[in-house]
Amino acid sequence: MMNLQFPRPVNRRTAGIAFAVALTCAGALPQAWAQYAPGMAPAPRPAQGFQAPQAGQQSQRVYLADAIIAVVNNEVITRQELLERLRTVERRMRAQNIALPPQGDFQRQLLERMIVDRAQLQLAKEYGIRVDDSMLDRAVARIAEQNRLTMPQFRAELERQGTPYARFREDIREEIMMQRLREREVDNKIQISESEVDNYLAAEKGTTPNQQEFNVSHILVRIPENATAEQLAERRARAENVRQQLQAGGDFAKLAATYSDATDALSGGDLGWRTTERLPQLFVDTVGNLKEGEISPVIKSASAFHIVKLAGKRTASIMKTPGTAAVQQTRVRHILIKVNQIVTPDDARRKLIDIKQRLDNNAAKFEDLAKLFSNDLSASRGGEIGWVYPGDTVPEFERAMNALEPGQVSEPIESPFGYHLIQVLERKKDDVSAERQRLIARQAIRERKLEEATQEWLRQLRDRAYVEYRFDTADAR
């Protein structure tokens, strides 16, 4: 059985879908949870699915079809939903060799993730955020293509791994909705002052194109909004207890899955390899003082306590923000065919293949065909985008562009915008202008702020949601 791969969330100026799908776990709910009928308080029963008769009543056998586990605002999370998610996440964790936490902790962690997700989806619907079937089809097709499978093969592999295709599609739809909501509520509200840009450029002045990358994992213990002194002390004690377990040889990924309140908890808290620009400043200050394999003390931010592990570090050769070294620019043009309710992906691809054949046979000029067929604003300019820097275009476009020689035309390339024919006109190396330096610095600062801002927003959303647990409080955290 192959392990399907899904794109990890990335913070880029791209309309692409960033989604890490969990494929995994079966596990029995605690017995106290499994006994409750929808809307009823817990009551002891002689046996699973059986209710003792009261005086004057005939005996009857009651079979539990489902039960309400939690109420989130005006919606419910059922026992069956939790069981399905448990199976999915457990399979994914086993595939990634992440040790499973104790069953009770695992279920409560996953339920908390479902509560936060449900609150996000409710807010997305209030704002009118929708994902239609054509957009969903394109997103699923891209995931299949990234796994180098046709759609029938991809669907069959999902079913073999125990994930119904219909459920997978709805998971993708919900993830896209939550991503769009976060872009609206977090990404678009991050403010960066000119003085912050000045300070960033001053700090980076004189650095070389070689930069450190860090492989970081973390555990986050959330601090409730408007926390009391007692709540603050309890959360710090919890974080210190986790660190003591780590120092005693505890498995970081397992403890993250057990105790962390971060959205990546069930992935073992792994943030992956990141440059300093893609780490919160608090983490940058911390990892700089750690050796490989070392774990930080408990550190506090405005919304949480954190434990950071430096799993590794390496030198990456990349373009530095201040631009002391020359960087490559590419002058490029394209023909874009957008996919919609009328034009299917196959239609778009076939149309571009026909256009490319005309170009290969010198039957028409690129700029003339772009004006006739391209669905982009650049069509009036013969498809010309102009000079672009690394990172200016979405990853799919940039990879295809970088593989071309000047004058060469690509095969049809899919991106979140549709299908493209790309032609590189020329390349040059040039120093980064002052205006460009400030733009890149602003993006780097945004990257640093984004993760912490997202965690803070999720904390507020969770704290303001009405949540009612429908199981014995002894089973709740």
C-alpha positions as a Markdown table, in Angstrom:
| # | Residue | x | y | z |
|---|---|---|---|---|
| 1 | Met | 0.0 | 0.0 | 0.0 |
| 2 | Met | 1.4 | 3.4 | -1.0 |
| 3 | Asn | 1.4 | 6.4 | 1.3 |
| 4 | Leu | -0.4 | 9.2 | -0.4 |
| 5 | Gln | 1.3 | 12.6 | -0.1 |
| 6 | Phe | -0.5 | 15.9 | 0.4 |
| 7 | Pro | 0.9 | 19.4 | 0.2 |
| 8 | Arg | 1.7 | 21.0 | 3.6 |
| 9 | Pro | 0.4 | 24.4 | 4.4 |
| 10 | Val | 2.7 | 27.2 | 3.2 |
| 11 | Asn | 2.6 | 30.9 | 3.6 |
| 12 | Arg | 3.0 | 32.2 | 0.1 |
| 13 | Arg | 1.3 | 34.8 | -2.1 |
| 14 | Thr | -0.5 | 32.0 | -4.0 |
| 15 | Ala | -4.1 | 31.1 | -4.7 |
| 16 | Gly | -3.1 | 27.4 | -4.5 |
| 17 | Ile | -4.6 | 24.9 | -2.2 |
| 18 | Ala | -2.4 | 24.2 | 0.8 |
| 19 | Phe | -3.8 | 21.1 | 2.6 |
| 20 | Ala | -2.3 | 18.4 | 4.7 |
| 21 | Val | -4.9 | 15.5 | 4.7 |
| 22 | Ala | -4.9 | 13.1 | 7.6 |
| 23 | Leu | -5.2 | 9.4 | 6.5 |
| 24 | Thr | -5.5 | 7.1 | 9.6 |
| 25 | Cys | -6.9 | 5.4 | 13.2 |
| 26 | Ala | -9.4 | 3.1 | 14.8 |
| 27 | Gly | -10.0 | 3.3 | 18.5 |
| 28 | Ala | -12.8 | 2.6 | 20.9 |
| 29 | Leu | -14.3 | 5.5 | 22.7 |
| 30 | Pro | -14.2 | 5.5 | 26.5 |
| 31 | Gln | -17.1 | 3.4 | 27.7 |
| 32 | Ala | -18.7 | 6.3 | 29.4 |
| 33 | Trp | -18.9 | 8.2 | 26.1 |
| 34 | Ala | -20.3 | 5.2 | 24.2 |
| 35 | Gln | -23.3 | 4.8 | 26.5 |
| 36 | Tyr | -24.9 | 8.2 | 26.0 |
| 37 | Ala | -28.0 | 8.6 | 23.8 |
| 38 | Pro | -28.4 | 11.9 | 22.0 |
| 39 | Gly | -29.4 | 14.7 | 24.3 |
| 40 | Met | -29.5 | 12.6 | 27.4 |
| 41 | Ala | -27.3 | 12.9 | 30.5 |
| 42 | Pro | -25.1 | 9.9 | 31.3 |
| 43 | Ala | -26.7 | 7.1 | 33.2 |
| 44 | Pro | -25.4 | 3.7 | 34.1 |
| 45 | Arg | -26.7 | 0.9 | 32.0 |
| 46 | Pro | -26.6 | -2.9 | 32.6 |
| 47 | Ala | -25.0 | -3.6 | 29.2 |
| 48 | Gln | -24.0 | -1.8 | 26.0 |
| 49 | Gly | -27.1 | -0.8 | 24.1 |
| 50 | Phe | -29.5 | -2.1 | 26.8 |
| 51 | Gln | -31.7 | 0.0 | 29.1 |
| 52 | Ala | -33.2 | -1.4 | 32.2 |
| 53 | Pro | -37.0 | -1.3 | 32.3 |
| 54 | Gln | -38.8 | 0.8 | 34.8 |
| 55 | Ala | -41.6 | -0.4 | 37.0 |
| 56 | Gly | -44.7 | -1.1 | 35.0 |
| 57 | Gln | -42.9 | -1.0 | 31.7 |
| 58 | Gln | -42.2 | -3.9 | 29.4 |
| 59 | Ser | -38.5 | -4.8 | 28.8 |
| 60 | Gln | -37.2 | -3.4 | 25.5 |
| 61 | Arg | -33.8 | -3.5 | 23.9 |
| 62 | Val | -32.4 | -0.1 | 22.7 |
| 63 | Tyr | -29.7 | -0.1 | 20.2 |
| 64 | Leu | -27.5 | 3.1 | 20.1 |
| 65 | Ala | -27.1 | 4.3 | 16.5 |
| 66 | Asp | -25.2 | 7.4 | 17.4 |
| 67 | Ala | -24.7 | 9.9 | 20.2 |
| 68 | Ile | -23.9 | 13.6 | 20.6 |
| 69 | Ile | -20.4 | 14.0 | 22.0 |
| 70 | Ala | -20.3 | 17.8 | 22.0 |
| 71 | Val | -22.4 | 20.9 | 21.0 |
| 72 | Val | -20.6 | 23.7 | 19.3 |
| 73 | Asn | -22.7 | 26.9 | 19.1 |
| 74 | Asn | -25.8 | 25.6 | 17.2 |
| 75 | Glu | -24.3 | 22.4 | 15.8 |
| 76 | Val | -23.4 | 19.0 | 17.2 |
| 77 | Ile | -20.4 | 16.6 | 16.9 |
| 78 | Thr | -21.5 | 13.0 | 17.0 |
| 79 | Arg | -19.9 | 9.9 | 18.3 |
| 80 | Gln | -19.8 | 8.5 | 14.7 |
| 81 | Glu | -18.0 | 11.6 | 13.4 |
| 82 | Leu | -15.4 | 11.3 | 16.1 |
| 83 | Leu | -14.9 | 7.6 | 15.4 |
| 84 | Glu | -14.4 | 8.3 | 11.7 |
| 85 | Arg | -11.9 | 11.0 | 12.4 |
| 86 | Leu | -10.0 | 8.8 | 14.9 |
| 87 | Arg | -9.6 | 6.1 | 12.3 |
| 88 | Thr | -8.3 | 8.6 | 9.8 |
| 89 | Val | -5.8 | 10.3 | 12.1 |
| 90 | Glu | -4.5 | 7.1 | 13.6 |
| 91 | Arg | -3.7 | 5.7 | 10.1 |
| 92 | Arg | -1.9 | 8.9 | 9.2 |
| 93 | Met | 0.1 | 8.9 | 12.5 |
| 94 | Arg | 1.1 | 5.2 | 12.0 |
| 95 | Ala | 2.2 | 6.0 | 8.5 |
| 96 | Gln | 4.4 | 8.8 | 9.8 |
| 97 | Asn | 5.7 | 6.6 | 12.6 |
| 98 | Ile | 4.3 | 8.9 | 15.3 |
| 99 | Ala | 3.6 | 7.1 | 18.6 |
| 100 | Leu | 0.0 | 7.3 | 19.5 |
| 101 | Pro | -0.8 | 9.0 | 22.8 |
| 102 | Pro | -2.9 | 7.2 | 25.5 |
| 103 | Gln | -6.4 | 6.5 | 24.1 |
| 104 | Gly | -8.3 | 8.9 | 26.4 |
| 105 | Asp | -5.9 | 11.8 | 25.7 |
| 106 | Phe | -5.9 | 11.1 | 22.0 |
| 107 | Gln | -9.7 | 11.2 | 21.8 |
| 108 | Arg | -9.9 | 14.5 | 23.8 |
| 109 | Gln | -7.2 | 16.1 | 21.7 |
| 110 | Leu | -9.0 | 15.1 | 18.5 |
| 111 | Leu | -12.3 | 16.3 | 19.8 |
| 112 | Glu | -10.8 | 19.7 | 20.6 |
| 113 | Arg | -9.4 | 19.9 | 17.0 |
| 114 | Met | -12.9 | 19.1 | 15.7 |
| 115 | Ile | -14.5 | 21.8 | 17.9 |
| 116 | Val | -12.1 | 24.4 | 16.6 |
| 117 | Asp | -12.6 | 23.3 | 13.0 |
| 118 | Arg | -16.4 | 23.4 | 13.5 |
| 119 | Ala | -16.3 | 26.9 | 14.8 |
| 120 | Gln | -14.2 | 28.0 | 11.8 |
| 121 | Leu | -16.6 | 26.4 | 9.3 |
| 122 | Gln | -19.6 | 28.0 | 11.0 |
| 123 | Leu | -18.0 | 31.5 | 10.7 |
| 124 | Ala | -17.0 | 30.8 | 7.1 |
| 125 | Lys | -20.6 | 30.0 | 6.3 |
| 126 | Glu | -21.8 | 33.2 | 8.1 |
| 127 | Tyr | -19.5 | 35.2 | 5.8 |
| 128 | Gly | -20.8 | 33.4 | 2.7 |
| 129 | Ile | -17.6 | 31.6 | 1.9 |
| 130 | Arg | -18.4 | 28.7 | -0.4 |
| 131 | Val | -16.4 | 26.2 | -2.5 |
| 132 | Asp | -18.3 | 25.0 | -5.6 |
| 133 | Asp | -17.9 | 21.6 | -7.1 |
| 134 | Ser | -15.8 | 22.7 | -10.0 |
| 135 | Met | -13.2 | 24.3 | -7.7 |
| 136 | Leu | -13.3 | 21.2 | -5.6 |
| 137 | Asp | -12.7 | 19.0 | -8.6 |
| 138 | Arg | -9.6 | 21.0 | -9.6 |
| 139 | Ala | -8.2 | 20.9 | -6.1 |
| 140 | Val | -8.6 | 17.1 | -5.9 |
| 141 | Ala | -7.2 | 16.7 | -9.4 |
| 142 | Arg | -4.1 | 18.6 | -8.3 |
| 143 | Ile | -3.6 | 16.4 | -5.3 |
| 144 | Ala | -3.9 | 13.3 | -7.5 |
| 145 | Glu | -1.4 | 14.7 | -10.0 |
| 146 | Gln | 1.1 | 15.5 | -7.2 |
| 147 | Asn | 0.9 | 11.8 | -6.2 |
| 148 | Arg | 1.5 | 10.9 | -9.9 |
| 149 | Leu | -1.9 | 9.1 | -10.1 |
| 150 | Thr | -4.8 | 9.4 | -12.5 |
| 151 | Met | -8.1 | 10.3 | -10.8 |
| 152 | Pro | -9.4 | 6.6 | -11.0 |
| 153 | Gln | -6.1 | 5.4 | -9.5 |
| 154 | Phe | -6.2 | 8.1 | -6.8 |
| 155 | Arg | -9.8 | 7.3 | -5.9 |
| 156 | Ala | -9.0 | 3.5 | -5.7 |
| 157 | Glu | -6.0 | 4.2 | -3.5 |
| 158 | Leu | -8.1 | 6.3 | -1.1 |
| 159 | Glu | -10.7 | 3.5 | -0.9 |
| 160 | Arg | -8.0 | 0.9 | -0.3 |
| 161 | Gln | -6.7 | 3.0 | 2.6 |
| 162 | Gly | -10.2 | 3.1 | 4.2 |
| 163 | Thr | -11.1 | 6.7 | 3.2 |
| 164 | Pro | -14.4 | 7.0 | 1.3 |
| 165 | Tyr | -13.9 | 9.3 | -1.7 |
| 166 | Ala | -17.0 | 11.3 | -0.9 |
| 167 | Arg | -15.7 | 12.0 | 2.7 |
| 168 | Phe | -12.3 | 12.9 | 1.3 |
| 169 | Arg | -13.9 | 15.5 | -1.1 |
| 170 | Glu | -15.9 | 17.1 | 1.8 |
| 171 | Asp | -12.7 | 17.2 | 3.9 |
| 172 | Ile | -11.0 | 19.1 | 1.1 |
| 173 | Arg | -13.9 | 21.4 | 0.7 |
| 174 | Glu | -13.9 | 22.2 | 4.4 |
| 175 | Glu | -10.1 | 22.8 | 4.4 |
| 176 | Ile | -10.4 | 25.3 | 1.5 |
| 177 | Met | -13.2 | 27.1 | 3.3 |
| 178 | Met | -11.1 | 27.4 | 6.5 |
| 179 | Gln | -8.1 | 28.6 | 4.5 |
| 180 | Arg | -10.1 | 31.3 | 2.9 |
| 181 | Leu | -11.5 | 32.3 | 6.3 |
| 182 | Arg | -8.0 | 32.6 | 7.8 |
| 183 | Glu | -6.9 | 34.7 | 4.8 |
| 184 | Arg | -9.8 | 37.1 | 5.5 |
| 185 | Glu | -9.6 | 37.1 | 9.3 |
| 186 | Val | -5.8 | 36.9 | 9.8 |
| 187 | Asp | -3.6 | 37.3 | 6.7 |
| 188 | Asn | -5.3 | 40.4 | 5.4 |
| 189 | Lys | -5.3 | 42.1 | 8.8 |
| 190 | Ile | -1.6 | 41.9 | 9.6 |
| 191 | Gln | -0.2 | 45.4 | 9.8 |
| 192 | Ile | 3.5 | 46.1 | 9.0 |
| 193 | Ser | 4.9 | 49.6 | 9.7 |
| 194 | Glu | 7.7 | 51.3 | 7.7 |
| 195 | Ser | 9.8 | 51.4 | 10.9 |
| 196 | Glu | 9.5 | 47.6 | 11.1 |
| 197 | Val | 10.8 | 47.3 | 7.6 |
| 198 | Asp | 13.7 | 49.7 | 8.3 |
| 199 | Asn | 14.7 | 47.8 | 11.4 |
| 200 | Tyr | 14.5 | 44.5 | 9.5 |
| 201 | Leu | 16.7 | 45.7 | 6.7 |
| 202 | Ala | 19.2 | 47.2 | 9.2 |
| 203 | Ala | 19.4 | 43.9 | 11.0 |
| 204 | Glu | 20.0 | 42.0 | 7.8 |
| 205 | Lys | 22.5 | 44.4 | 6.3 |
| 206 | Gly | 25.7 | 42.8 | 5.2 |
| 207 | Thr | 24.5 | 39.2 | 5.4 |
| 208 | Thr | 25.4 | 36.7 | 2.7 |
| 209 | Pro | 23.2 | 34.6 | 0.5 |
| 210 | Asn | 23.9 | 31.6 | 2.7 |
| 211 | Gln | 21.4 | 31.3 | 5.5 |
| 212 | Gln | 20.6 | 28.9 | 8.3 |
| 213 | Glu | 17.6 | 26.7 | 8.1 |
| 214 | Phe | 16.2 | 25.1 | 11.3 |
| 215 | Asn | 14.2 | 21.9 | 11.6 |
| 216 | Val | 11.8 | 22.8 | 14.5 |
| 217 | Ser | 9.1 | 21.0 | 16.5 |
| 218 | His | 7.0 | 22.6 | 19.1 |
| 219 | Ile | 4.4 | 22.0 | 21.8 |
| 220 | Leu | 1.9 | 24.8 | 22.6 |
| 221 | Val | -0.1 | 25.1 | 25.7 |
| 222 | Arg | -2.9 | 27.6 | 25.1 |
| 223 | Ile | -3.6 | 30.4 | 27.6 |
| 224 | Pro | -7.4 | 31.2 | 27.7 |
| 225 | Glu | -8.4 | 34.8 | 26.7 |
| 226 | Asn | -8.5 | 37.0 | 29.8 |
| 227 | Ala | -7.0 | 34.2 | 31.8 |
| 228 | Thr | -7.0 | 34.5 | 35.6 |
| 229 | Ala | -3.9 | 34.1 | 37.7 |
| 230 | Glu | -5.0 | 30.6 | 38.6 |
| 231 | Gln | -5.5 | 29.6 | 35.0 |
| 232 | Leu | -2.2 | 31.1 | 34.0 |
| 233 | Ala | -0.4 | 29.1 | 36.8 |
| 234 | Glu | -2.2 | 25.9 | 35.8 |
| 235 | Arg | -1.2 | 26.3 | 32.2 |
| 236 | Arg | 2.4 | 27.0 | 33.1 |
| 237 | Ala | 2.5 | 24.0 | 35.4 |
| 238 | Arg | 1.1 | 21.9 | 32.6 |
| 239 | Ala | 3.9 | 23.0 | 30.2 |
| 240 | Glu | 6.6 | 22.5 | 32.8 |
| 241 | Asn | 5.2 | 19.0 | 33.4 |
| 242 | Val | 5.5 | 18.2 | 29.7 |
| 243 | Arg | 9.1 | 19.5 | 29.7 |
| 244 | Gln | 10.0 | 17.3 | 32.6 |
| 245 | Gln | 8.7 | 14.3 | 30.7 |
| 246 | Leu | 10.8 | 15.3 | 27.7 |
| 247 | Gln | 13.9 | 15.7 | 29.9 |
| 248 | Ala | 13.2 | 12.2 | 31.3 |
| 249 | Gly | 13.4 | 10.8 | 27.8 |
| 250 | Gly | 9.7 | 11.2 | 26.6 |
| 251 | Asp | 9.0 | 11.0 | 22.9 |
| 252 | Phe | 8.5 | 14.6 | 21.6 |
| 253 | Ala | 6.0 | 13.7 | 18.9 |
| 254 | Lys | 3.9 | 11.5 | 21.2 |
| 255 | Leu | 3.8 | 14.2 | 24.0 |
| 256 | Ala | 2.9 | 16.9 | 21.4 |
| 257 | Ala | 0.0 | 14.7 | 20.2 |
| 258 | Thr | -1.0 | 14.2 | 23.9 |
| 259 | Tyr | -0.7 | 17.7 | 25.3 |
| 260 | Ser | -0.2 | 20.4 | 22.6 |
| 261 | Asp | -3.0 | 22.8 | 21.7 |
| 262 | Ala | -1.5 | 23.7 | 18.4 |
| 263 | Thr | -3.2 | 22.7 | 15.1 |
| 264 | Asp | -0.2 | 20.5 | 14.2 |
| 265 | Ala | -0.3 | 18.6 | 17.5 |
| 266 | Leu | -1.4 | 15.3 | 15.8 |
| 267 | Ser | 1.5 | 15.6 | 13.4 |
| 268 | Gly | 3.9 | 15.5 | 16.4 |
| 269 | Gly | 4.3 | 19.3 | 16.5 |
| 270 | Asp | 6.6 | 19.2 | 13.5 |
| 271 | Leu | 7.1 | 22.5 | 11.7 |
| 272 | Gly | 9.6 | 21.2 | 9.3 |
| 273 | Trp | 12.6 | 23.0 | 7.9 |
| 274 | Arg | 12.3 | 26.8 | 8.1 |
| 275 | Thr | 14.4 | 29.8 | 7.5 |
| 276 | Thr | 14.4 | 32.5 | 10.2 |
| 277 | Glu | 12.0 | 34.5 | 8.0 |
| 278 | Arg | 9.4 | 31.8 | 8.4 |
| 279 | Leu | 9.6 | 31.4 | 12.1 |
| 280 | Pro | 8.0 | 33.6 | 14.8 |
| 281 | Gln | 10.6 | 36.0 | 16.3 |
| 282 | Leu | 10.1 | 34.2 | 19.7 |
| 283 | Phe | 11.3 | 31.0 | 18.1 |
| 284 | Val | 14.1 | 32.7 | 16.2 |
| 285 | Asp | 15.5 | 34.0 | 19.5 |
| 286 | Thr | 15.1 | 30.6 | 21.1 |
| 287 | Val | 16.6 | 28.2 | 18.5 |
| 288 | Gly | 19.7 | 30.4 | 18.1 |
| 289 | Asn | 20.6 | 29.3 | 21.6 |
| 290 | Leu | 19.9 | 25.6 | 21.2 |
| 291 | Lys | 22.1 | 22.7 | 20.0 |
| 292 | Glu | 20.8 | 20.1 | 17.7 |
| 293 | Gly | 18.4 | 17.7 | 19.6 |
| 294 | Glu | 18.1 | 20.2 | 22.5 |
| 295 | Ile | 14.8 | 21.3 | 24.0 |
| 296 | Ser | 14.1 | 24.8 | 25.1 |
| 297 | Pro | 12.9 | 26.0 | 28.5 |
| 298 | Val | 9.2 | 26.8 | 28.7 |
| 299 | Ile | 8.8 | 30.2 | 26.9 |
| 300 | Lys | 5.8 | 32.5 | 27.1 |
| 301 | Ser | 4.0 | 34.5 | 24.3 |
| 302 | Ala | 0.9 | 36.6 | 24.6 |
| 303 | Ser | -1.4 | 33.6 | 23.9 |
| 304 | Ala | 0.5 | 30.5 | 25.0 |
| 305 | Phe | 3.4 | 28.7 | 26.6 |
| 306 | His | 5.8 | 27.0 | 24.2 |
| 307 | Ile | 8.4 | 24.2 | 24.2 |
| 308 | Val | 10.6 | 24.2 | 21.2 |
| 309 | Lys | 12.9 | 21.4 | 20.0 |
| 310 | Leu | 15.7 | 22.0 | 17.5 |
| 311 | Ala | 15.8 | 18.8 | 15.5 |
| 312 | Gly | 18.5 | 20.0 | 13.1 |
| 313 | Lys | 20.0 | 22.9 | 11.3 |
| 314 | Arg | 21.7 | 23.4 | 7.9 |
| 315 | Thr | 23.0 | 26.1 | 5.6 |
| 316 | Ala | 20.7 | 27.0 | 2.7 |
| 317 | Ser | 21.9 | 29.0 | -0.3 |
| 318 | Ile | 19.0 | 31.3 | -1.0 |
| 319 | Met | 18.4 | 34.9 | -2.0 |
| 320 | Lys | 18.8 | 37.1 | 1.1 |
| 321 | Thr | 16.3 | 39.9 | 1.7 |
| 322 | Pro | 18.7 | 42.9 | 1.5 |
| 323 | Gly | 19.8 | 41.8 | -1.9 |
| 324 | Thr | 23.6 | 42.3 | -1.6 |
| 325 | Ala | 24.0 | 39.6 | -4.3 |
| 326 | Ala | 22.6 | 39.7 | -7.8 |
| 327 | Val | 19.5 | 37.6 | -8.4 |
| 328 | Gln | 18.0 | 36.1 | -11.5 |
| 329 | Gln | 15.1 | 37.7 | -13.2 |
| 330 | Thr | 13.0 | 36.1 | -15.9 |
| 331 | Arg | 11.0 | 37.9 | -18.6 |
| 332 | Val | 8.1 | 35.6 | -19.3 |
| 333 | Arg | 4.7 | 35.5 | -21.1 |
| 334 | His | 1.9 | 33.0 | -21.1 |
| 335 | Ile | -1.4 | 31.9 | -22.4 |
| 336 | Leu | -4.0 | 31.0 | -19.7 |
| 337 | Ile | -7.1 | 29.0 | -20.2 |
| 338 | Lys | -9.3 | 29.1 | -17.0 |
| 339 | Val | -11.4 | 26.2 | -15.9 |
| 340 | Asn | -15.0 | 26.9 | -15.1 |
| 341 | Gln | -18.5 | 25.3 | -15.3 |
| 342 | Ile | -18.3 | 25.3 | -19.1 |
| 343 | Val | -14.5 | 24.6 | -19.7 |
| 344 | Thr | -13.4 | 21.4 | -18.1 |
| 345 | Pro | -9.7 | 20.7 | -17.2 |
| 346 | Asp | -9.6 | 18.3 | -20.2 |
| 347 | Asp | -11.0 | 20.9 | -22.5 |
| 348 | Ala | -8.4 | 23.5 | -21.3 |
| 349 | Arg | -5.6 | 21.1 | -21.7 |
| 350 | Arg | -6.7 | 20.0 | -25.2 |
| 351 | Lys | -7.1 | 23.6 | -26.3 |
| 352 | Leu | -3.5 | 24.5 | -25.2 |
| 353 | Ile | -2.1 | 21.4 | -26.9 |
| 354 | Asp | -3.7 | 22.6 | -30.1 |
| 355 | Ile | -2.3 | 26.0 | -29.6 |
| 356 | Lys | 1.2 | 24.6 | -28.9 |
| 357 | Gln | 1.1 | 22.6 | -32.1 |
| 358 | Arg | 0.4 | 25.8 | -34.0 |
| 359 | Leu | 3.4 | 27.4 | -32.3 |
| 360 | Asp | 5.6 | 24.4 | -33.0 |
| 361 | Asn | 4.6 | 24.5 | -36.7 |
| 362 | Asn | 5.2 | 28.2 | -36.9 |
| 363 | Ala | 1.6 | 28.6 | -38.0 |
| 364 | Ala | 1.0 | 31.6 | -35.7 |
| 365 | Lys | 2.9 | 33.9 | -33.3 |
| 366 | Phe | 2.7 | 33.5 | -29.6 |
| 367 | Glu | 1.5 | 37.1 | -29.0 |
| 368 | Asp | -1.3 | 36.7 | -31.5 |
| 369 | Leu | -2.6 | 33.5 | -30.0 |
| 370 | Ala | -2.4 | 35.0 | -26.5 |
| 371 | Lys | -4.6 | 37.9 | -27.6 |
| 372 | Leu | -7.1 | 35.5 | -29.2 |
| 373 | Phe | -7.3 | 32.8 | -26.5 |
| 374 | Ser | -5.8 | 33.8 | -23.2 |
| 375 | Asn | -8.2 | 34.4 | -20.2 |
| 376 | Asp | -5.7 | 36.7 | -18.5 |
| 377 | Leu | -5.4 | 40.5 | -18.3 |
| 378 | Ser | -2.0 | 40.1 | -20.0 |
| 379 | Ala | -3.7 | 38.9 | -23.2 |
| 380 | Ser | -3.8 | 42.5 | -24.5 |
| 381 | Arg | 0.0 | 42.6 | -24.2 |
| 382 | Gly | 0.4 | 39.4 | -26.1 |
| 383 | Gly | 0.5 | 37.4 | -22.9 |
| 384 | Glu | 3.6 | 39.2 | -21.5 |
| 385 | Ile | 3.9 | 39.3 | -17.7 |
| 386 | Gly | 7.2 | 41.1 | -17.7 |
| 387 | Trp | 10.2 | 40.6 | -15.5 |
| 388 | Val | 9.6 | 38.4 | -12.5 |
| 389 | Tyr | 11.7 | 37.6 | -9.4 |
| 390 | Pro | 11.9 | 34.2 | -7.7 |
| 391 | Gly | 8.7 | 33.9 | -5.6 |
| 392 | Asp | 6.6 | 36.3 | -7.7 |
| 393 | Thr | 4.5 | 33.5 | -9.2 |
| 394 | Val | 2.8 | 30.4 | -7.8 |
| 395 | Pro | 5.1 | 27.4 | -7.3 |
| 396 | Glu | 3.7 | 25.4 | -10.3 |
| 397 | Phe | 4.3 | 28.2 | -12.7 |
| 398 | Glu | 7.7 | 29.0 | -11.3 |
| 399 | Arg | 8.9 | 25.4 | -11.5 |
| 400 | Ala | 7.8 | 25.1 | -15.2 |
| 401 | Met | 9.3 | 28.6 | -16.0 |
| 402 | Asn | 12.7 | 27.7 | -14.5 |
| 403 | Ala | 12.9 | 24.5 | -16.5 |
| 404 | Leu | 12.6 | 26.4 | -19.8 |
| 405 | Glu | 15.4 | 27.8 | -22.0 |
| 406 | Pro | 14.8 | 31.3 | -23.5 |
| 407 | Gly | 12.5 | 31.0 | -26.5 |
| 408 | Gln | 11.2 | 27.6 | -25.4 |
| 409 | Val | 7.4 | 27.0 | -24.8 |
| 410 | Ser | 6.2 | 24.6 | -22.1 |
| 411 | Glu | 3.7 | 21.9 | -22.3 |
| 412 | Pro | 0.3 | 22.8 | -20.7 |
| 413 | Ile | 0.9 | 23.5 | -17.0 |
| 414 | Glu | -1.8 | 23.4 | -14.3 |
| 415 | Ser | -1.8 | 26.0 | -11.5 |
| 416 | Pro | -4.6 | 27.3 | -9.2 |
| 417 | Phe | -5.6 | 29.7 | -11.9 |
| 418 | Gly | -6.1 | 27.2 | -14.7 |
| 419 | Tyr | -3.8 | 25.8 | -17.5 |
| 420 | His | -0.9 | 27.8 | -19.0 |
| 421 | Leu | 1.5 | 27.7 | -21.9 |
| 422 | Ile | 4.6 | 29.5 | -20.7 |
| 423 | Gln | 7.4 | 31.0 | -22.8 |
| 424 | Val | 10.6 | 32.4 | -21.4 |
| 425 | Leu | 11.8 | 35.4 | -23.4 |
| 426 | Glu | 15.1 | 36.2 | -21.7 |
| 427 | Arg | 16.9 | 36.1 | -18.3 |
| 428 | Lys | 19.2 | 38.5 | -16.5 |
| 429 | Lys | 20.9 | 38.9 | -13.2 |
| 430 | Asp | 20.5 | 42.2 | -11.4 |
| 431 | Asp | 20.9 | 43.7 | -8.0 |
| 432 | Val | 17.7 | 44.0 | -6.1 |
| 433 | Ser | 16.3 | 47.6 | -6.1 |
| 434 | Ala | 15.6 | 49.4 | -2.9 |
| 435 | Glu | 11.9 | 49.2 | -3.5 |
| 436 | Arg | 12.2 | 45.5 | -4.1 |
| 437 | Gln | 14.2 | 45.0 | -0.9 |
| 438 | Arg | 11.5 | 46.7 | 1.1 |
| 439 | Leu | 8.8 | 44.5 | -0.5 |
| 440 | Ile | 10.7 | 41.3 | 0.3 |
| 441 | Ala | 11.4 | 42.5 | 3.8 |
| 442 | Arg | 7.7 | 43.2 | 4.3 |
| 443 | Gln | 6.9 | 39.7 | 3.1 |
| 444 | Ala | 9.4 | 38.2 | 5.6 |
| 445 | Ile | 8.0 | 40.2 | 8.5 |
| 446 | Arg | 4.5 | 39.0 | 7.5 |
| 447 | Glu | 5.7 | 35.4 | 7.6 |
| 448 | Arg | 7.1 | 35.9 | 11.1 |
| 449 | Lys | 3.8 | 37.5 | 12.3 |
| 450 | Leu | 1.4 | 35.1 | 10.6 |
| 451 | Glu | 1.8 | 32.0 | 12.7 |
| 452 | Glu | 1.5 | 33.7 | 16.0 |
| 453 | Ala | -1.5 | 35.8 | 14.7 |
| 454 | Thr | -3.2 | 32.7 | 13.5 |
| 455 | Gln | -2.8 | 31.0 | 16.9 |
| 456 | Glu | -4.1 | 34.0 | 18.6 |
| 457 | Trp | -7.1 | 34.2 | 16.3 |
| 458 | Leu | -7.9 | 30.5 | 16.8 |
| 459 | Arg | -7.6 | 31.0 | 20.6 |
| 460 | Gln | -10.2 | 33.8 | 20.5 |
| 461 | Leu | -12.5 | 31.9 | 18.2 |
| 462 | Arg | -12.4 | 28.9 | 20.5 |
| 463 | Asp | -12.9 | 30.8 | 23.7 |
| 464 | Arg | -15.9 | 32.7 | 22.3 |
| 465 | Ala | -17.6 | 29.6 | 21.0 |
| 466 | Tyr | -20.4 | 28.0 | 23.1 |
| 467 | Val | -19.2 | 24.5 | 23.7 |
| 468 | Glu | -21.1 | 21.8 | 25.7 |
| 469 | Tyr | -19.6 | 18.4 | 26.3 |
| 470 | Arg | -22.1 | 15.6 | 26.4 |
| 471 | Phe | -20.1 | 13.1 | 28.4 |
| 472 | Asp | -19.0 | 12.6 | 32.0 |
| 473 | Thr | -16.7 | 15.4 | 33.0 |
| 474 | Ala | -14.3 | 12.8 | 34.4 |
| 475 | Asp | -13.6 | 11.9 | 30.8 |
| 476 | Ala | -12.9 | 15.5 | 29.8 |
| 477 | Arg | -9.6 | 17.3 | 30.1 |
